Amino acid sequence: MALPSEKILLDIATETGTPWGLFPLRIKTVEAGPKSTVTVIVDSESDPDIDAVGEYSTALSQAFDEKEASGDLSFGAGYNLEVSTPGIDEPLTRPYQWARNQGRAAHVTLTGEEPAIYRIGALSPDEEHIMLVYSEGKKGNKKAKKKAVALRDVTHAVVEIEFNGAPKNEAALSQEPFEE
C-alpha cells in the first residue's frame, strides 16, 4: 500500500508548525515492515527551541491521526513519526541560515572559484548578499579581510566545526554590520 504523498504530508506539517514558528524543510517517508516511518526535518528563523519541537511533534502526530481517522490519509498498519532539526551538515541555502550562523566558519564554494573556508559576516538588509571574512598573508602577519558576495553566487556552503576559537581579527570583522 502506498503512503500519502510527501507533498500532502508537507502541507499538513507546514500548517501545523505555524504556532511554534517552525516550518518543515523536508519530509521523507519509508515503508518498512508493519509500520512505516515519516521523518520531518523542521527549522525556524531563530534557533529552534527543543520544547517547541516536542510540542510540534505531538501536534503533528495528532493532525496525522485525525486525517487518518477521517479517511483523508492512510498509513496502512501505522507509522512512526520522527521530528528533528537540521544537523550541522545542513547546507546553507536560505538567508536566515546565514544570519543565524554569523561569526562561524563555513566551507563555501562560490561560482567560478575553488572551495574555501570563510567566516560568516553580516547579511545585507535586503538578504541578497553576505559578507565573507578571510585572512590573507604570511603566518604571524595575517590580515583579516572581508568581501560581499551575492547569495546567488554561492553554489554550496556548510558550517565548519571548529575546535579552536576564531582568530580575533576575523571574529571582530565578522560581527561588523553589512557595508559594501
C-alpha positions as CSV (number, residue, x, y, z in Angstrom):
1,M,0.0,0.0,0.0
2,A,1.3,3.5,-0.9
3,L,1.9,6.0,1.8
4,P,0.4,9.5,1.5
5,S,2.5,11.7,-0.9
6,E,5.2,13.8,0.7
7,K,3.5,16.9,-0.7
8,I,0.3,16.2,1.2
9,L,2.3,15.5,4.4
10,L,4.4,18.6,3.8
11,D,1.2,20.7,3.6
12,I,-0.1,19.3,6.9
13,A,3.3,19.7,8.5
14,T,3.6,23.3,7.3
15,E,0.1,24.3,8.6
16,T,0.7,22.5,12.0
17,G,4.1,24.3,12.6
18,T,2.7,27.8,12.5
19,P,2.0,28.4,16.2
20,W,5.7,27.5,17.1
21,G,7.3,29.4,14.3
22,L,8.5,26.1,12.8
23,F,8.4,25.1,9.2
24,P,9.4,21.8,7.6
25,L,12.4,21.8,5.4
26,R,11.6,18.3,4.0
27,I,9.7,15.1,4.7
28,K,10.8,11.6,3.9
29,T,8.6,8.6,4.1
30,V,9.8,5.0,4.2
31,E,7.7,1.9,4.0
32,A,9.3,-0.6,6.4
33,G,7.6,-3.7,7.8
34,P,4.4,-3.4,9.8
35,K,4.9,0.3,10.4
36,S,6.2,3.0,8.1
37,T,8.4,5.9,9.1
38,V,7.7,9.5,8.5
39,T,10.7,11.8,9.1
40,V,10.1,15.5,9.3
41,I,13.0,17.9,9.4
42,V,11.9,21.3,10.8
43,D,13.6,24.6,11.2
44,S,12.8,28.2,12.3
45,E,14.3,31.6,11.6
46,S,15.9,31.5,15.0
47,D,17.4,28.5,16.7
48,P,14.5,26.0,17.1
49,D,13.6,25.5,20.8
50,I,13.6,21.9,21.8
51,D,10.4,22.2,23.8
52,A,8.7,23.8,20.7
53,V,9.9,20.9,18.6
54,G,8.4,18.4,21.1
55,E,5.1,20.2,21.2
56,Y,5.1,20.4,17.4
57,S,5.8,16.7,17.1
58,T,2.8,15.9,19.4
59,A,0.5,18.3,17.4
60,L,1.7,16.9,14.0
61,S,1.1,13.3,15.2
62,Q,-2.4,14.3,16.3
63,A,-3.0,16.0,12.9
64,F,-1.9,12.9,11.0
65,D,-4.1,10.7,13.3
66,E,-7.1,12.9,12.8
67,K,-6.7,12.9,9.0
68,E,-6.3,9.1,9.1
69,A,-9.4,8.7,11.3
70,S,-11.4,10.8,8.8
71,G,-10.2,8.7,5.9
72,D,-8.2,11.6,4.3
73,L,-4.9,9.8,4.9
74,S,-3.9,6.1,5.2
75,F,-0.6,4.9,6.7
76,G,-1.7,1.3,6.4
77,A,-0.7,-0.6,9.6
78,G,0.5,2.6,11.2
79,Y,3.6,4.8,11.2
80,N,6.4,6.0,13.4
81,L,6.9,9.8,13.3
82,E,10.3,11.2,13.7
83,V,10.7,15.0,14.0
84,S,14.2,16.6,14.1
85,T,16.0,19.7,13.3
86,P,18.7,20.0,10.6
87,G,22.2,18.8,11.6
88,I,25.4,20.8,11.4
89,D,25.9,19.3,7.9
90,E,22.8,21.1,6.5
91,P,23.8,23.3,3.6
92,L,23.2,27.0,4.0
93,T,20.6,27.8,1.4
94,R,18.4,30.4,2.9
95,P,19.2,33.9,4.2
96,Y,18.1,33.2,7.8
97,Q,20.6,30.3,7.9
98,W,23.4,32.6,7.1
99,A,22.3,35.2,9.6
100,R,21.9,32.6,12.4
101,N,25.5,31.4,11.8
102,Q,27.1,34.8,11.7
103,G,30.6,34.5,13.2
104,R,31.0,30.8,12.4
105,A,33.4,29.3,9.9
106,A,31.9,27.8,6.7
107,H,33.2,25.8,3.8
108,V,32.0,27.8,0.9
109,T,32.1,27.3,-2.9
110,L,31.4,30.4,-5.0
111,T,30.6,30.3,-8.7
112,G,33.9,30.0,-10.7
113,E,36.1,29.7,-7.6
114,E,37.7,26.9,-5.6
115,P,36.1,25.9,-2.3
116,A,37.5,27.9,0.7
117,I,36.9,28.4,4.4
118,Y,35.4,31.8,5.3
119,R,34.0,33.2,8.5
120,I,30.3,34.3,8.0
121,G,29.8,38.0,8.4
122,A,26.6,40.1,8.3
123,L,23.7,39.5,6.0
124,S,22.7,42.6,3.8
125,P,19.4,44.3,4.8
126,D,17.8,43.1,1.5
127,E,19.0,39.5,2.3
128,E,20.6,39.1,-1.1
129,H,24.3,39.4,0.0
130,I,26.5,38.0,2.7
131,M,29.8,39.4,4.0
132,L,32.5,36.7,4.0
133,V,35.6,37.2,6.2
134,Y,39.0,35.6,5.4
135,S,42.7,36.0,6.4
136,E,45.4,36.8,3.9
137,G,49.2,37.0,4.3
138,K,52.0,35.1,5.9
139,K,51.7,33.2,9.1
140,G,52.2,35.5,12.0
141,N,51.2,38.5,9.9
142,K,47.8,37.6,8.6
143,K,45.3,40.4,7.9
144,A,41.6,39.8,8.1
145,K,39.7,41.0,5.1
146,K,36.0,40.8,4.0
147,K,34.2,40.7,0.8
148,A,30.5,41.0,-0.1
149,V,29.1,38.1,-2.1
150,A,25.7,37.7,-3.7
151,L,23.9,34.6,-2.2
152,R,23.0,33.6,-5.7
153,D,26.8,33.1,-6.4
154,V,27.1,30.6,-3.5
155,T,26.9,27.1,-5.1
156,H,27.5,25.3,-1.8
157,A,28.1,26.2,1.8
158,V,28.2,24.2,5.1
159,V,29.2,25.3,8.6
160,E,32.5,24.0,9.7
161,I,33.0,22.6,13.2
162,E,35.7,24.5,15.0
163,F,37.6,23.1,18.0
164,N,39.7,26.2,18.4
165,G,38.3,29.7,18.7
166,A,38.1,32.0,15.8
167,P,41.1,34.3,15.2
168,K,40.4,37.6,17.0
169,N,40.7,39.7,13.9
170,E,38.3,37.5,11.9
171,A,35.9,37.3,14.8
172,A,35.7,41.1,15.2
173,L,35.3,41.7,11.4
174,S,32.6,39.1,11.1
175,Q,30.4,41.0,13.7
176,E,30.6,44.3,11.9
177,P,27.3,45.5,10.2
178,F,27.0,44.9,6.4
179,E,28.6,47.5,4.3
180,E,29.8,47.1,0.7
